[in-house]
Amino acid sequence: MQSSLTAGAALILPHEPLDAICYSCTSASVVTGDAEIETAIRQAKPGVKVVTPPLAAVRGLKAQGAHRISFYYALHRGNQPADADYFDRHSSKSIGSPARPRR
């Protein structure tokens, strides 16, 4: 997947300097990992800031001082456990979702 991320990033305004690229696939961000996505995109766009939806959420929650969070999913529940694990790894305490009860 990383090679296709690099190839895709190379197609984004190829002759324009960018400040940031937002990789907007939450599920792939959680499964692949922010660092891997950032590395793949920066191979095509050196120095660009890379933001993913879960990373933006973590930063926003930290800025708000939120530590105990829960999840509401409008779509399918298949990724809920992986999403909750992502937030647990990034210093938030997820306290429940329909797919993963309170701990």
Disulfide bonds with the S-S distance in Angstrom:
none
